[in-house]
């Protein structure tokens, strides 16, 4: 009889341990935080905005991020004014206000875990705009550290001065418009006004790159159709 009781006791203890492990595993899964990552769509492989630069009060910027949750929990307050995911947009470190709405801005569910927010930027021009994303799931878990939760930059300009080294670019007969661009970056910079960007089109003939020396002018930006931008001397 004692041996039977011992076997029953051991069996009960083993069953209790299995139940405890199951509950611990379930609890860990239940408490898992959501994650944010880039959508991987065209123009959004390694950042969360398309385009990377545009004209103030004119061009639309689309911010996108992908939300996933190991437990299948939906974003907190999804679809409501204080819902998640959100995108924070700042100018010189200060949250921007678009219309009557201050940053951060709630995003729209596009399906497949992709959330988007599209807007024009109505503030002043500059290359000191930054953005980052945040998310919280319905259980209150906050998305952890990832590239989308870091600040990234974008450039907002008043207009473009176009440069195309190949035809029809010309520093003599060009006027800097898209249909009649200048030929060299240096000349384009010299003709640009503060707040404008010199927009460089890719070369279509050998050596397929611009080989020239130029100095940037304060307030003038340099962008290219391969998605890069900058304001440094080259």
C-alpha positions as CSV (number, residue, x, y, z in Angstrom):
1,X,0.0,0.0,0.0
2,X,2.8,2.4,0.9
3,X,4.5,1.7,-2.5
4,X,1.2,2.5,-4.3
5,X,0.9,5.8,-2.4
6,X,4.5,6.6,-3.3
7,X,3.9,5.9,-7.0
8,X,0.7,8.0,-6.9
9,X,2.6,10.8,-5.2
10,X,5.4,10.8,-7.7
11,X,2.9,10.7,-10.6
12,X,1.1,13.7,-9.1
13,X,4.3,15.6,-8.6
14,X,5.3,14.9,-12.2
15,X,2.0,16.0,-13.5
16,X,2.2,19.2,-11.4
17,X,5.7,19.9,-12.8
18,X,4.4,19.5,-16.4
19,X,1.5,21.8,-15.7
20,X,3.8,24.4,-14.1
21,X,6.2,24.3,-17.1
22,X,3.2,24.7,-19.5
23,X,1.9,27.7,-17.6
24,X,5.3,29.3,-17.5
25,X,5.8,28.7,-21.2
26,X,2.3,30.1,-21.9
27,X,2.9,33.1,-19.7
28,X,6.2,33.9,-21.5
29,X,4.5,33.7,-24.8
30,X,1.6,35.8,-23.6
31,X,3.9,38.6,-22.4
32,X,6.0,38.8,-25.5
33,X,6.5,42.3,-26.9
34,X,5.6,43.3,-30.5
35,X,8.3,44.1,-33.0
36,X,8.7,46.8,-35.7
37,X,10.7,46.3,-38.9
38,X,10.9,47.9,-42.4
39,X,8.1,47.0,-44.8
40,X,10.6,45.9,-47.5
41,X,8.5,47.5,-50.2
42,X,10.1,49.4,-53.1
43,X,11.8,52.5,-51.9
44,X,11.5,51.3,-48.3
45,X,14.1,48.5,-48.1
46,X,16.3,50.2,-45.4
47,X,14.2,53.0,-44.0
48,X,10.6,54.0,-43.3
49,X,9.8,56.9,-45.6
50,X,9.4,57.4,-49.4
51,X,10.6,59.6,-50.9
52,X,13.7,60.5,-48.8
53,X,13.4,64.1,-49.8
54,X,10.7,66.4,-51.3
55,X,9.3,69.9,-51.7
56,X,7.7,71.6,-48.7
57,X,3.9,71.9,-48.8
58,X,3.8,70.0,-52.1
59,X,5.3,66.5,-52.2
60,X,3.7,63.8,-50.1
61,X,5.8,61.6,-47.8
62,X,4.6,58.1,-47.0
63,X,5.9,56.6,-43.7
64,X,5.5,52.8,-43.4
65,X,6.4,50.2,-40.8
66,X,5.7,46.5,-40.3
67,X,4.1,45.4,-37.0
68,X,4.3,41.8,-35.7
69,X,3.5,40.3,-32.4
70,X,4.5,36.7,-31.3
71,X,1.3,36.3,-29.4
72,X,-0.9,37.7,-32.2
73,X,-1.9,40.7,-30.1
74,X,-3.2,43.6,-32.1
75,X,-1.9,47.1,-31.6
76,X,-3.3,49.0,-28.7
77,X,-6.3,51.2,-29.6
78,X,-5.8,50.4,-33.2
79,X,-7.8,52.7,-35.5
80,X,-8.4,55.3,-32.7
81,X,-6.8,58.8,-32.5
82,X,-4.4,57.5,-29.7
83,X,-3.8,54.2,-31.4
84,X,-0.6,52.4,-32.4
85,X,1.7,52.1,-34.3
86,X,2.6,55.8,-34.4
87,X,5.2,57.8,-36.3
88,X,7.0,60.7,-34.6
89,X,8.1,63.5,-37.0
90,X,10.4,66.2,-35.7
91,X,12.0,69.4,-37.1
92,X,15.2,70.4,-35.3
93,X,14.3,68.0,-32.5
94,X,10.8,69.6,-31.9
95,X,7.7,67.6,-32.8
96,X,5.9,69.1,-35.8
97,X,2.2,70.0,-36.0
98,X,0.3,69.2,-39.2
99,X,-3.0,71.1,-39.3
100,X,-4.3,70.9,-35.8
101,X,-2.6,67.5,-35.1
102,X,0.7,67.4,-33.2
103,X,3.2,64.6,-33.6
104,X,3.0,61.6,-33.1
105,X,0.6,60.5,-35.7
106,X,-1.4,57.3,-35.7
107,X,-1.0,55.0,-38.8
108,X,-3.5,53.2,-41.0
109,X,-3.6,49.4,-41.3
110,X,-2.8,48.4,-45.0
111,X,-3.0,44.7,-44.3
112,X,-0.3,42.1,-43.8
113,X,1.0,43.9,-40.7
114,X,1.9,47.0,-42.8
115,X,0.9,50.4,-41.3
116,X,1.2,53.7,-43.2
117,X,0.9,57.5,-42.7
118,X,1.0,59.9,-45.7
119,X,1.4,63.7,-45.4
120,X,2.9,66.8,-46.8
121,X,5.3,68.6,-44.5
122,X,4.0,72.2,-44.0
123,X,6.9,73.6,-41.9
124,X,10.0,75.3,-43.2
125,X,12.7,73.6,-45.4
126,X,15.7,71.9,-44.0
127,X,17.7,68.7,-43.7
128,X,17.0,68.5,-39.9
129,X,13.8,66.6,-40.1
130,X,13.8,63.3,-38.3
131,X,11.3,60.5,-37.7
132,X,10.9,57.3,-35.7
133,X,8.2,54.8,-34.9
134,X,6.7,53.3,-31.8
135,X,4.2,50.6,-31.0
136,X,2.4,49.0,-28.1
137,X,0.2,46.0,-28.2
138,X,-3.3,45.5,-26.6
139,X,-1.7,44.0,-23.5
140,X,0.5,47.0,-22.9
141,X,3.8,45.5,-24.1
142,X,6.0,48.1,-25.9
143,X,8.0,47.3,-29.0
144,X,11.6,46.9,-28.2
145,X,14.7,48.4,-29.8
146,X,15.0,48.1,-33.6
147,X,16.0,50.2,-36.5
148,X,12.5,51.8,-36.9
149,X,12.5,52.9,-33.3
150,X,15.7,54.9,-33.9
151,X,15.6,58.4,-35.5
152,X,16.2,58.7,-39.2
153,X,16.5,61.8,-41.3
154,X,14.7,63.3,-44.4
155,X,15.2,66.5,-46.3
156,X,12.6,69.0,-47.2
157,X,13.4,71.7,-49.8
158,X,11.7,74.6,-51.5
159,X,12.5,73.4,-55.1
160,X,15.0,71.6,-57.3
161,X,17.8,72.7,-59.6
162,X,18.2,69.7,-62.0
163,X,21.6,68.4,-63.2
164,X,22.1,65.8,-65.9
165,X,25.7,65.3,-67.2
166,X,24.4,63.5,-70.3
167,X,22.1,64.9,-72.9
168,X,20.3,67.4,-72.6
169,X,22.4,68.7,-69.7
170,X,24.3,72.0,-70.4
171,X,25.9,74.7,-68.2
172,X,25.6,77.0,-71.2
173,X,22.1,76.7,-72.5
174,X,20.5,74.9,-69.5
175,X,18.2,76.7,-67.1
176,X,18.2,74.1,-64.3
177,X,14.7,72.9,-65.0
178,X,13.9,69.2,-65.3
179,X,13.4,69.5,-69.0
180,X,16.5,71.7,-69.5
181,X,19.0,70.8,-66.8
182,X,22.6,71.9,-66.1
183,X,25.4,69.5,-66.8
184,X,27.7,69.8,-63.8
185,X,27.0,69.6,-60.0
186,X,29.3,72.6,-59.4
187,X,27.4,74.8,-61.7
188,X,24.1,73.7,-60.4
189,X,25.2,74.5,-56.8
190,X,26.3,78.0,-58.0
191,X,22.8,78.7,-59.4
192,X,20.8,77.3,-56.5
193,X,19.1,79.5,-53.9
194,X,19.0,78.8,-50.2
195,X,16.5,76.1,-49.4
196,X,16.7,74.5,-52.9
197,X,18.2,71.2,-53.7
198,X,20.5,70.3,-56.6
199,X,18.9,67.1,-57.9
200,X,21.4,65.0,-59.7
201,X,20.2,62.5,-62.3
202,X,22.2,59.3,-62.9
203,X,24.7,59.2,-65.7
204,X,23.8,57.0,-68.6
205,X,27.3,56.9,-70.3
206,X,30.7,55.8,-69.2
207,X,32.2,56.3,-66.6
208,X,28.6,56.3,-65.2
209,X,29.5,58.5,-62.3
210,X,30.2,62.2,-61.7
211,X,33.9,62.9,-61.4
212,X,34.2,66.5,-60.4
213,X,35.2,68.6,-57.4
214,X,32.7,71.1,-55.8
215,X,32.0,72.9,-52.6
216,X,28.5,73.0,-51.0
217,X,26.9,76.4,-50.2
218,X,25.1,76.9,-46.9
219,X,21.4,76.3,-47.2
220,X,21.7,74.4,-50.5
221,X,21.1,70.6,-50.4
222,X,22.4,67.9,-52.7
223,X,20.1,64.9,-53.6
224,X,20.3,62.2,-56.3
225,X,17.8,60.0,-57.9
226,X,19.4,56.9,-56.4
227,X,17.9,58.0,-53.1
228,X,21.0,59.6,-51.4
229,X,21.2,63.1,-50.1
230,X,23.7,65.3,-48.4
231,X,25.1,68.7,-47.7
232,X,28.9,68.1,-47.5
233,X,31.8,69.1,-49.7
234,X,32.8,66.5,-52.3
